[in-house]
């Protein structure tokens, strides 16, 4: 009888948890003893990929309504597609699931300096990032490789679940009343919303820098472009209006130094790619 009550309590808490945004999750009323049973199962990689797809398609729909979605036959868009197709095969060794992802790359017309890759391989670049910083193909490949790594290494999943575990003092902000068949859909929408505002840890950023540099090098893009890219970012960050990319990818004095230190590891991969007929 007691076990039945606990099971019911767990089910009730799970229903409450999936009706609120993950960044506002709390466990008030569920009890700390139930935390490990409820929160770790609240978000899975598959769920986050579904949420990312929904959020990404919504983003493209809104961009299209505002005539901001750059068409596929645009030269700048073709440039992005070409770079992505060169990089993607080199992502599989870092996450075997990436081979089955439905990779998508979109270019959005905006002055915003931003780019991202959501779980499941949903990539977006804003024209402001490319045009304002006058990015070369090598620099675009470095940005794209960096963003791919966040998806490949499931940094979003880690951050969302970590936030859910640490925000134990917040109110749930929802009750079980009125929960219906739309809960699953609402859950994914809430997850997708959180993906647009996540900030990664310094270790996540370092890993994305290092592996992104390697992916670009293996695809035949000069990994030295990582240095010029972040020098440009550093200059852009000196303006009063901090670019979105720098708000979600915190700059630190060690970043360029670390990228330079990684060059001896990745330059041979770049040279080998060139010898094998890679990009020239």
N, C-alpha and C positions, 0 to 999 in steps of 0.2 A: 504493500500500500504506500509506504514512504517513498519507494523508488518511483512509483507512478507519479507522485506529486512533484518530485524533482524533475522528471522528464517533461511534465507539463510546464513547469516553470522555465526550463530551458527553451522549449518551443515558443513560449510566450515572449521571452526575451529576444529570441531570434526574430520574431515577427516585428517587434518594436525596432530592433536595430536596423533592419533593412528598409525602414520607411523614412530614414533621415540621412542627410549628407554625411559621408564618412568623416569629413574633417570636423564634424560637430558631434561625433559619437561619444556617448558616456554610458556608464553602467549603473547609474543611480537606480535603486529599486531592484536590481538583479543580484547584487551581492558580489563581493570580490571573489568568493569561492567559485563563482560560475564564470569568471572572466576568461580563463584559459579554455573553457569548453565552448564559449560563445564566439569570442572575437576572432581567433585564428581561422575559423571556418566561415567568417563573414565575407571574405573576399578571396576568390581563387584566380589563378592566371587566366583561365577560360572566361570567367565572368568579366574580368577587367578588359580582356580583348573584345568581348561583345560590347561592353560599355564604350570602349574607345571607338569602335566602328560606328555606333549610333551617334556619338558626339561629333565624329569626323564628318559623317554624312550631313548632319545638321549644319555644321560649319560651312560646308560646301554649298548647301542649299541657300543659306543666308547670303553667302558671298555672291552666288549667282543672281539672287534677287536684286542685289545692289550693283550688279554689273561689274563685280570685282574679281570674279573667277576668270583667270586668264585662260583662253582657249588652247586646246591641245596643239593646234598648228602654229602657235606663237613661237618665234625663234628662241625666246628666253625659256619658255616651257620645255621645248625640245632639248635645250641644253641641260636642264635639270633631269629630264627623263634619261638622257644618255649617261650622265654621271651616275644616276641611281642604278641603272642596269649593269654598269661596270662594278659597282660596289657590292650589290646584293649577293652574288655567289660567294663572296668572301665572308659573309656573315654567318653562314651555316655552322662553321666549326665552333662558334661562340654560343650558339643556341640551335640545336638540331631542328626545333620546331619552326624556325624561320624559313626553312625550305618549303613548308606548306602554307605559309602566310600569304594572304592576298595583298601583296605590297601595292601601295598607291602613293603617287607623288602629285601634289597639286601646288600651283602657284597662285597666290592671292595678291591682287593689286591693292597695296596699302603703303603708307609712308612708314609704318611701324617696322622697326628693326627686329625681326623675329623669325624663328624657324623651330620646328619640333618634329619628333617622330613618336607617335603614340603606340601603345602596345598593339602587337599584330602587324606592325609595319606601315602605319598610316602617317605619311610624311607631308608636311606643309612648309612652304617657304613664302615669305612676304617679299614683294618686290623692293621694299625699302631697304632690306638688309643687303640685297645684291647691288642695287643701284647706288645707295648712299655710300657704301664702303668700297664700291667698284671692285667687287670680288672677282678674282680669277677662277678658272675652272678648278685649279688645285685647292684654292681656299674654300670654294663651295663643297668640294669633296671632303675637306676636313670638317666643315660644319655638319655635313650630312652624316659622315661616319660617326662623329661624336654623338649626334642625336640618335642614330641607329643603336648605338651601344646602350643607351638608356632603356630602349625597348628590349634589346637582346638579353641584357642582364637583369631585367625585370625590376629596375630601380623604383618604378612607380608603385608596383605591388608592395615592395618592402616599405616604402614611405607611408603608404595608406594604412597598411596594417600596423605599422609602428605608431602612427598617430592615433589609431583606434585604441591601441593598448595603453597609451599614455594619457589620453584625455578622459580619465576615469572620474574626474570631479564635475563633469558637465551633466546637465539634465538631458534626458533623452529627447525631450521636446516633441514627443508624439505618443499617442496611445494606441492600443490594439483596436480600439473602436473604429469601425468603418473599413478595416483592412479587407480588400477583395482581390479579385483576379488581376488587377492592375499592379499589384505590389511588385512583381518581378520586373515589370517594365519601369516602374518608378525607381526601383533599386538601381537598375543599369543607368538610368538617366542621372541619378544622383552621383554615381561613381564617375560617369563621364564628365560631369561638371567639375569634380575635384581634379581631374587630370589636367585641366587647363590652368591651374594655379599652383601646382606642386613645385616645391623647391627641393633640389637634391642636396645630399650631404657633400661635404668636401671629398670624402673618399669615393662617392659615386662620381663626382666630377673628375677626379683624378683618373679613375678607371676609364671613364668615357673618353678623356683626352688621350690616354695611352693606347687603348684598343682602337679608337677611331683613327688615330694616326697610323696604326698598323693596317687597318682595313683599306685606307686610302692608298698606302704604299703598295700593298699587294695588288691593288687594281691599277697601278701605274701612275698614281698621282703623287707629286712631290711632297713628302712629309714635312719638308722645310717650310711649306706654306702655313703650317700651324703657327709658326713664329710670327710671320707677317700678319696673319689673321688676327691674332690676339693683340698685336701691337695696334692694329686698326681699331679693334674693340676698345682698347685702353684709351685711345684718343677720343673715340665716340663717347666713352663714359665720362669724359671730362666736361660734357655739356650739362646745362641745368636740367634738361629733360633726359633722365637716364633711360637708355633703350630697354625695351622689354626683355631682350635677350640677356642683358646684363643683370636685370632684376631676378630672373629665374636661374641664371648661371653666375653666381657670385664670383667676382673677380678677386684675385689675391696675388700678391707680389711673387709668390712662388710658382705660379702657373707656367709662365714663359720659361723660367729656369728649368722646370721639370720636363717640359716639351723638348728643350734643347738637349737635356741629358738623355732623353730617349732616342735621339736621332741615330746614334751608333747601332741601335737595335733594329731600326726600321729602314734606314737608307739602303742596306744590302737587299732588302725585299723590293724596294723601288727599282734599284738597278737591275735586279733579276727580272722584274716585270718588263722592263724596257728591253732587255735582251731577248725575252720570250715573245716580243712583238706587241707589248702593251702600249699604252698611250705614250706618244712622243710630243 
